[in-house]
Amino acid sequence: MYNTTELCSVVSGHSSPAAILCKCTTRTAFISQLVKKRQPWILLPGNFQRLLSRVLKLALSSEGLYQLFNIPAFTTAMTSSTNVSCFHEARRVAIFGGTHGNEMSGVTLVNLWIQNGKEIHRKGVETKPFITNPRAVEKCTRYVDTDLNRAFTTENLSAPSGDDLPYEVQRAQQINEIFGPKGSPEAYDVIFDLHNTTSNMGCTLILESSKDHFNLQMMHYIKKAIAPDSCPVLLTEHPLLKYSTSRSVAKHPVGLEVGPQPQGVLRSNIFESMRVVLKHALDFIELFNEGLEFPPCTVDVFRVSEKMDYPRDTNGNIIAMVHPNLQDCDWEPLNPGDPMFQTFDGTTLRYEGAGTVYPTFINEAAYYEKQQAFVTTRRETLAAGAIKKNIGQSYSV
Amino acid sequence: MIYFCFDKRHETFYLMEPVSLPPQSRVALCGGTHGNEMSGVYLVRELQKLEKVGSATLTTVISNPRAVQMCKRYTDVDLNRCFTDAILSSPVTDATPYEVRRAQELNTLLGPKGSAGAMDLVCDLHNTTANMGLSLISYSAQDWVILHIYRQIQRKITSAPVRFILLDLPLADAYSQDSLGKHGFSIEVGPQPHGVVRADIFNIMKEAVDQTLDWVQCFNSGSAFEGGEVDDVYTFVKSIDYPRDPETNQITAAIHPQLQDRDFCLLHPGDPMFLMFSGEIVKYEGVEVLHPYFVNECAYYEKSIAFHLARKMTLTIPPLRVKRD
């Protein structure tokens, strides 16, 4: 890293001074140092001062710098002196379908790939398509005894096995044995869990931990690959609202939730969207396994905040529906005072929260029984450090 | 008095005698015939408080309470296929499915089908995952009560397209609940996922029911309804199933994106119908240009139906008023 004086002489002599500036600095701390001390400013030519002030406005994150200049050399220079998290190559990858037996895209895709896995084959990766809840799939129902995607609690997984346990708890134990054990080094590297929703969520990626840099980098990659189409990321990290999913057995669990699609129905557009997202995800894993280093990046996410139930009477029956103004508006801002519910006789009930939130899972069929009309989220930007494949001996992450 | 009606299609005048029919004194409104079709379930609950509509009595029924409780279409068999004469008169044993027993109970409550004691008007509320807007479904092209109700709904409702579907079946073979009444029809509103209540869909169904009850009130109090034509009438011709794997019977294609959500459009020979998971397109190979509906209805996968095809027609209805004794 150059010191301030060296930097200025290098900078002023170069045809793309801003680019060199970025090459030399690892963090915005250096840039803010420049701004505060003002020392180099005096030495810089006027036109560069103007350019630099534009750079600084964008350079609130290293991601902004990267986007602005997009120089391959930036990557290697950056990472040679930055913290790069090294991960074992992602050799064992599973794709779960039918965790809910009536969510048809995942069921159909996984059955297709069980018959012919060519589409999901990637060099150096063992990709295993798997139907997690075959009994529910056979009956085309969400679950038989209990929701499989809530069944992977420590309590369930460590309970003594037996036929008296609910079907899905037995299944959770079996899945944990094949793809886990959850939390151990033997667990699968990545599990993609394919879901559909009746909510208008588009192609949503579900992230369980804000500290999973591998997953963050994957999601960043996917989002860029399918742009201009959007791919919102839902972060379910929350002390109360987080739930024990089937994918949580893996080191890097990735949820894929695509909607809107009615339960039991297969829509071609939804099916193809899910297929494309998975293709990009597997491409990322292949690139990672080949040794490609992914530079630091940021990912805009929606962090779950609060569960909102329907208004109900004393008998527990719902007395209002999601308001037409809110219906289908997943990921759009909901401001205090905005319509939220409409009673059956037409009265509007309004959102009375403190600030703007971003609702999602709006009017999901399966959540009526879980007392949830929608969930509110707050926008956040997560930073992911650079990652690359661990070559030779090192710590496992 | 006799009336002249002008048939636009054939460009002729012809005579239509006005018809007078007995008052619609006993009206039944049924929801939850399929336990996961939510608009009807909630609308019936709302209207339970209403006992009379003008001079007529209103009976509200949750047809399949067990299925409603489980939020499933049915528990043993589809209730809305149990109202044929044969099933209604079949002997009950321990092995009789719940829905068959329930159909016979409903026949006692709303029927008996085909008899003088049956409800004057039975209106059965349904939802579909297909993009069918507001559709009225009935069996007869000459049930003037139903067709006049249809015309009123079509004129008054602008929040959704309104259409009429004709199932050409004799009464004995009519299998749905609405056939219990002297006059009967189903109101089908979509698209809505099963198990979900959407405010926009609920409001459309409510409007349709309000217009129906309004018509009944007007009819009973002596209003004369002029004759004329009703269009957007679709007669069932045949069904098309999904392409399936011959060994496993699993579907091997989805409704093509160009057909998905386009109920009642024109399907020409050569138009795409299905998109195989492998990427090939399956095209419509019929000779006649027809109109698909119930495109991608969830409950029809197990009935081997991807969609129905219909012919479009116009019906002529006579002037109608209530018969005064």
Chai-1 contact restraints between the chains, C-beta under 6 A:
chainA,res_idxA,chainB,res_idxB,connection_type,confidence,min_distance_angstrom,max_distance_angstrom,comment,restraint_id
A,L112,B,F277,contact,1.0,0.0,6.0,A-B,restraint_1
A,T198,B,P193,contact,1.0,0.0,6.0,A-B,restraint_2
A,T198,B,V196,contact,1.0,0.0,6.0,A-B,restraint_3
A,P262,B,T129,contact,1.0,0.0,6.0,A-B,restraint_4
A,P262,B,P193,contact,1.0,0.0,6.0,A-B,restraint_5
A,P262,B,C298,contact,1.0,0.0,6.0,A-B,restraint_6
A,G264,B,C298,contact,1.0,0.0,6.0,A-B,restraint_7
A,V265,B,T129,contact,1.0,0.0,6.0,A-B,restraint_8
A,V265,B,N296,contact,1.0,0.0,6.0,A-B,restraint_9
A,V265,B,C298,contact,1.0,0.0,6.0,A-B,restraint_10
A,L266,B,A254,contact,1.0,0.0,6.0,A-B,restraint_11
A,S268,B,A254,contact,1.0,0.0,6.0,A-B,restraint_12
A,S268,B,P257,contact,1.0,0.0,6.0,A-B,restraint_13
A,S268,B,L275,contact,1.0,0.0,6.0,A-B,restraint_14
A,N269,B,P257,contact,1.0,0.0,6.0,A-B,restraint_15
A,F271,B,A254,contact,1.0,0.0,6.0,A-B,restraint_16
A,M321,B,V197,contact,1.0,0.0,6.0,A-B,restraint_17
A,M321,B,A199,contact,1.0,0.0,6.0,A-B,restraint_18
A,P324,B,A199,contact,1.0,0.0,6.0,A-B,restraint_19
A,P324,B,D200,contact,1.0,0.0,6.0,A-B,restraint_20
A,Q342,B,A199,contact,1.0,0.0,6.0,A-B,restraint_21
A,F344,B,E46,contact,1.0,0.0,6.0,A-B,restraint_22
A,N363,B,V196,contact,1.0,0.0,6.0,A-B,restraint_23
A,A365,B,P193,contact,1.0,0.0,6.0,A-B,restraint_24
A,A365,B,G195,contact,1.0,0.0,6.0,A-B,restraint_25
A,A365,B,V196,contact,1.0,0.0,6.0,A-B,restraint_26
